[in-house]
Amino acid sequence: MVAALSVSNLSVSAGRDAPLLNQLSFDLAAGERVGLIGASGCGKSLTAAALCGLLRPPLQLLEGTVQLDSREVLALPPTEWRNIRGRQIFQIFQSPGTALSPARRIGPQLTETARIARVVDEQTITKALEKVSLDQEVLKLFPYQLSGGMKQRVLIAMALILRPRILIADEPTTGLDVLTEREILAAINDMVDETGAALLFISHDLRAVREVANRTLVMQDGQLVEDTHVSDLDNSNAPAAKSLAEAAMKLGSTC
């Protein structure tokens, strides 16, 4: 079976220093839900940037390939990347406001999303908002009038409209209260169920990962040190995997 996303020997540096990402290799199958976990600063968000063609100087690709449905994309020019981002690979950012135009109301931004997706059904936006539990009044508001959780749900609604092959969620619940976090995770699950997208869920919070993923990639110092089922992390020989599992267990017992 051809992987929806295939990453091979991906290495990224920032000049002459040691690689920030070092020989990353993994595949995502269509509809698969995978967590990418690791301590802050280990390279998780940089991985997302590389996969979405968002590396900017001084960051540079040293080697490796990234294939979307067997098509190599790392060397594509910016004009072609603009056609890929959103429709084939969609990223939900840790700071969702950066992905929304501050000067436009949510309605026109979702309408533009539907145009890009070539959707003509007028109910598409309405249904997408219903799926993420947002009222239609949101369409009249500017991003600054929305909470962090509401902005995240707007991005998930955009993903529902665009129906990408790959969804990358980069720390989407950071800074949210527990109830909002649960709503965001449920919305991501619903989006993946409906579209069949492969999910790469990036987080340092193993509890959140367990809500949306079963397979887990563990990163340490820019390298992948484990690839296992989330329930098997306790038995991993990788110190980073064990530390995350133990921390999650201790935190869960005190909540």
Secondary structure, DSSP 8 states (H G I E B T S, - for coil): ---SEEEEEEEEESSSS--SEEEEEEEE-TT-EEEEE-STTSSHHHHHHHHTT---TT-EEEEEEEEETTEE-TT--HHHHHHHBTTTEEEE-SSGGGGS-TTS-HHHHHHHHHHHTT---THHHHHHHHHTT--GGGGGS-GGGS-HHHHHHHHHHHHHHH--SEEEEESTTTT--HHHHHHHHHHHHHHHHHH--EEEEEES-HHHHHHH-SEEEEEETTEEEEEEEGGGGGG-S-HHHHHHHHHHHHHHHH-
